[in-house]
C-alpha cells in the first residue's frame, strides 16, 4: 500500500514540475541570450548586420 502511494505521489510531483507549454522539465537549462541570437541568425530571422550589432551588445 505504501509503495503504491509513493509512486502516485511521485507521478503527480513529476507532472507538476513538467513545463506544460512544451513538455520539457522546468529543470532543463534555459538558453542564454547569445544562444537565442545564434539560433535566430541560423534560421534567417535576422540579417548579418543585425546579428553582429546584437552580438557586440551582448558581449559588452
C-alpha atoms as an extended CHARMM CRD file, in Angstrom:
* protein
*
        60  EXT
         1         1  UNK       CA              0.0000000000        0.0000000000        0.0000000000  PROA      1               0.0000000000
         2         2  UNK       CA              2.7980000000        2.4310000000        0.9230000000  PROA      2               0.0000000000
         3         3  UNK       CA              4.7020000000        1.7760000000       -2.2970000000  PROA      3               0.0000000000
         4         4  UNK       CA              1.6470000000        2.4700000000       -4.4530000000  PROA      4               0.0000000000
         5         5  UNK       CA              1.0170000000        5.7400000000       -2.6300000000  PROA      5               0.0000000000
         6         6  UNK       CA              4.6790000000        6.6970000000       -3.0540000000  PROA      6               0.0000000000
         7         7  UNK       CA              4.5330000000        6.0210000000       -6.8110000000  PROA      7               0.0000000000
         8         8  UNK       CA              1.3100000000        8.0170000000       -7.2010000000  PROA      8               0.0000000000
         9         9  UNK       CA              2.6770000000       10.9920000000       -5.2600000000  PROA      9               0.0000000000
        10        10  UNK       CA              5.9140000000       10.8210000000       -7.2640000000  PROA      10              0.0000000000
        11        11  UNK       CA              3.9720000000       10.8290000000      -10.5200000000  PROA      11              0.0000000000
        12        12  UNK       CA              1.9960000000       13.9270000000       -9.5400000000  PROA      12              0.0000000000
        13        13  UNK       CA              5.1350000000       15.7290000000       -8.4090000000  PROA      13              0.0000000000
        14        14  UNK       CA              6.7470000000       14.9280000000      -11.7610000000  PROA      14              0.0000000000
        15        15  UNK       CA              3.7160000000       16.2090000000      -13.6640000000  PROA      15              0.0000000000
        16        16  UNK       CA              3.5940000000       19.3340000000      -11.5140000000  PROA      16              0.0000000000
        17        17  UNK       CA              7.2220000000       20.1450000000      -12.3260000000  PROA      17              0.0000000000
        18        18  UNK       CA              6.7920000000       19.4770000000      -16.0100000000  PROA      18              0.0000000000
        19        19  UNK       CA              6.5490000000       22.5310000000      -18.2280000000  PROA      19              0.0000000000
        20        20  UNK       CA              3.0730000000       22.4880000000      -19.7400000000  PROA      20              0.0000000000
        21        21  UNK       CA              3.9280000000       24.5540000000      -22.8140000000  PROA      21              0.0000000000
        22        22  UNK       CA              6.4540000000       22.3060000000      -24.4910000000  PROA      22              0.0000000000
        23        23  UNK       CA              6.5500000000       19.1970000000      -22.3360000000  PROA      23              0.0000000000
        24        24  UNK       CA             10.0670000000       19.6480000000      -21.0330000000  PROA      24              0.0000000000
        25        25  UNK       CA             11.0810000000       19.6950000000      -17.4260000000  PROA      25              0.0000000000
        26        26  UNK       CA             11.4590000000       23.0150000000      -15.6430000000  PROA      26              0.0000000000
        27        27  UNK       CA             14.9120000000       21.8010000000      -14.6550000000  PROA      27              0.0000000000
        28        28  UNK       CA             16.0300000000       21.9870000000      -18.2810000000  PROA      28              0.0000000000
        29        29  UNK       CA             18.7360000000       24.5760000000      -18.7670000000  PROA      29              0.0000000000
        30        30  UNK       CA             17.3620000000       27.6950000000      -20.3830000000  PROA      30              0.0000000000
        31        31  UNK       CA             19.0280000000       29.1640000000      -23.4430000000  PROA      31              0.0000000000
        32        32  UNK       CA             21.2070000000       32.1850000000      -22.9410000000  PROA      32              0.0000000000
        33        33  UNK       CA             20.5660000000       35.3520000000      -24.9190000000  PROA      33              0.0000000000
        34        34  UNK       CA             23.5590000000       34.5590000000      -27.1260000000  PROA      34              0.0000000000
        35        35  UNK       CA             22.2210000000       31.0550000000      -27.8650000000  PROA      35              0.0000000000
        36        36  UNK       CA             18.8800000000       32.5360000000      -28.8870000000  PROA      36              0.0000000000
        37        37  UNK       CA             20.6030000000       35.1400000000      -31.0530000000  PROA      37              0.0000000000
        38        38  UNK       CA             22.6630000000       32.4340000000      -32.7650000000  PROA      38              0.0000000000
        39        39  UNK       CA             19.5230000000       30.3790000000      -33.4320000000  PROA      39              0.0000000000
        40        40  UNK       CA             17.6800000000       33.3600000000      -34.8850000000  PROA      40              0.0000000000
        41        41  UNK       CA             20.6150000000       34.1180000000      -37.1980000000  PROA      41              0.0000000000
        42        42  UNK       CA             20.9130000000       30.4800000000      -38.2590000000  PROA      42              0.0000000000
        43        43  UNK       CA             17.1920000000       30.3650000000      -39.0810000000  PROA      43              0.0000000000
        44        44  UNK       CA             17.4990000000       33.5120000000      -41.1770000000  PROA      44              0.0000000000
        45        45  UNK       CA             15.2160000000       35.5470000000      -38.9210000000  PROA      45              0.0000000000
        46        46  UNK       CA             17.7980000000       38.3450000000      -38.6900000000  PROA      46              0.0000000000
        47        47  UNK       CA             20.4210000000       39.5570000000      -41.1500000000  PROA      47              0.0000000000
        48        48  UNK       CA             24.1860000000       39.5640000000      -40.5950000000  PROA      48              0.0000000000
        49        49  UNK       CA             24.4200000000       43.2510000000      -39.6910000000  PROA      49              0.0000000000
        50        50  UNK       CA             21.7220000000       42.9490000000      -37.0320000000  PROA      50              0.0000000000
        51        51  UNK       CA             23.3860000000       39.7910000000      -35.7460000000  PROA      51              0.0000000000
        52        52  UNK       CA             26.7760000000       41.4830000000      -35.3600000000  PROA      52              0.0000000000
        53        53  UNK       CA             25.3160000000       44.5540000000      -33.6370000000  PROA      53              0.0000000000
        54        54  UNK       CA             23.3250000000       42.4930000000      -31.1600000000  PROA      54              0.0000000000
        55        55  UNK       CA             26.2500000000       40.1450000000      -30.5270000000  PROA      55              0.0000000000
        56        56  UNK       CA             28.5420000000       43.0750000000      -29.7450000000  PROA      56              0.0000000000
        57        57  UNK       CA             25.9200000000       44.4670000000      -27.3760000000  PROA      57              0.0000000000
        58        58  UNK       CA             25.6140000000       41.1420000000      -25.5650000000  PROA      58              0.0000000000
        59        59  UNK       CA             29.3830000000       40.7780000000      -25.2200000000  PROA      59              0.0000000000
        60        60  UNK       CA             29.7800000000       44.1850000000      -23.5340000000  PROA      60              0.0000000000
